[in-house]
Amino acid sequence: MHLLGHHLADYKVLKYALRKFFGISYSTADRLLARLSIPEKALVSSLTERQVTALSSYLSAPSTSTPPGPTPVTPPHATDAQVRAALEDAKRKGPDPMDTLEIESDLRRNRKADIQHLADVGSYRGRRHAMSLPVRGQNTRSNGLTARKLNHLKRRNMS
């Protein structure tokens, strides 16, 4: 199945297949499946057209996608007032991180902009990125080669 330009193998469990998207970890995939009421062990091939559409719309624009309707997880004896009260409690706890989910090019662009900002303001971390050295205090005497390969701003088209 193709989803937003990625081929997800039909035989894989959806929770693990979603990791093909840059920015989706195991825990994010768990939250995403719970949000869309998709079983945790569902295979990619077992998704219905409605589930594929919901998943696609959520991944393309999480803040504007419509929330799913009532699910079988909601207890049958729960009244609408109880459900509304539970939703209000969730809103009071703070913003949902899934509403600001960034994947693929958006996430890459923001990470690149963050590193560029560090370099522009002249912070220590920005200078370390610019010099292609380890940024977080690692030893450079014996193992700085990996950082010199990965932290180079020119490599990321930043200079």
C-alpha positions in Angstrom: 0.0 0.0 0.0 1.2 3.5 -0.8 0.7 6.2 1.8 2.0 9.8 1.2 4.7 8.6 -1.1 5.9 5.7 1.0 5.4 2.1 0.2 4.2 0.2 3.3 4.6 -3.6 3.0 1.3 -5.4 3.3 2.6 -8.2 5.5 3.9 -5.8 8.2 2.2 -4.7 11.4 1.0 -1.1 10.8 2.6 0.0 14.1 6.1 -0.9 12.7 5.4 0.1 9.1 4.6 3.6 10.1 8.2 4.0 11.2 9.2 4.5 7.5 8.0 8.1 7.9 10.8 10.4 9.2 9.6 11.6 12.6 7.4 8.7 13.7 8.8 6.6 16.5 7.3 3.6 18.2 5.6 5.7 20.8 4.2 8.1 18.2 2.9 5.2 16.2 1.2 3.8 19.3 -0.5 7.2 20.0 -1.5 7.6 16.3 -3.2 4.2 16.2 -5.0 4.8 19.5 -6.2 8.2 18.2 -7.5 6.6 15.0 -9.0 3.6 16.7 -6.9 1.1 14.8 -6.0 -2.1 16.6 -2.4 -2.3 17.7 -1.7 -5.6 15.9 -3.4 -4.6 12.6 -1.6 -5.5 9.5 -1.2 -3.0 6.7 -3.2 -5.3 4.4 -6.1 -5.5 6.8 -6.8 -1.8 6.8 -10.2 -0.6 5.5 -10.5 2.2 3.0 -11.9 4.4 5.8 -8.9 3.7 8.0 -6.4 4.4 5.2 -8.2 7.7 4.5 -8.2 8.7 8.1 -4.5 7.8 8.5 -3.6 9.7 5.3 -5.5 12.9 6.3 -4.1 12.8 9.8 -0.5 12.4 8.7 -0.8 15.2 6.1 -2.4 17.7 8.4 -2.7 16.6 12.1 -4.0 19.9 13.4 -6.8 20.2 10.9 -7.9 16.6 10.7 -11.3 15.8 12.2 -11.3 13.8 15.4 -12.6 10.2 15.2 -16.1 9.5 16.3 -17.1 7.4 19.3 -15.1 4.2 19.6 -15.8 0.8 21.1 -13.3 1.7 23.8 -15.8 4.2 25.3 -17.7 2.3 27.9 -21.3 1.7 26.8 -22.7 3.1 30.1 -20.9 6.4 29.7 -23.2 9.3 29.1 -22.4 12.2 26.8 -21.9 14.5 29.8 -19.2 12.1 31.2 -17.5 11.9 27.8 -17.5 15.7 27.5 -16.1 16.0 31.1 -13.3 13.6 30.2 -12.5 15.7 27.1 -12.5 18.9 29.1 -10.1 17.3 31.6 -7.8 16.3 28.8 -7.9 19.9 27.5 -6.9 21.3 30.9 -3.8 19.1 31.0 -2.3 21.0 28.2 -1.9 20.8 24.4 -1.8 17.4 22.8 1.6 16.7 21.2 -0.1 14.8 18.5 -1.8 18.0 17.3 1.5 19.5 16.4 3.0 16.3 14.9 5.6 17.1 12.2 6.9 14.5 9.8 9.1 14.3 6.7 10.0 17.6 5.1 8.4 19.8 7.7 10.5 18.2 10.5 13.7 18.3 8.4 13.1 21.9 7.5 12.5 22.9 11.2 15.6 21.0 12.4 17.7 22.7 9.7 16.3 26.1 10.7 17.0 25.4 14.4 20.6 24.5 13.7 21.0 27.5 11.4 19.6 29.7 14.2 22.2 28.4 16.6 24.9 29.2 14.2 23.5 32.7 13.5 23.3 33.7 17.1 26.9 32.5 17.6 26.1 30.0 20.4 28.5 27.3 21.4 26.4 24.6 19.9 26.1 26.6 16.7 29.9 27.0 16.5 30.4 23.3 17.2 28.0 22.5 14.3 29.8 24.9 12.0 33.2 23.3 12.9 31.8 19.8 12.4 32.6 18.8 15.9 30.6 16.9 18.5 27.9 19.2 19.9 27.0 17.6 23.2 30.3 17.3 25.0 31.6 14.1 23.6 35.3 13.3 23.5 37.0 14.4 20.4 40.4 12.8 20.9 39.5 9.4 19.6 36.0 9.5 18.2 35.2 12.9 16.7 35.2 11.5 13.2 31.5 10.6 13.2 30.6 14.1 14.3 32.8 15.6 11.6 30.9 13.5 9.0 27.4 14.2 10.3 27.5 17.7 11.9 28.9 19.5 8.9 26.8 22.4 7.9 27.9 22.4 4.2 26.8 18.8 4.0 23.3 19.9 4.9 23.4 22.9 2.5 23.5 25.3 5.4 26.4 27.5 4.5 
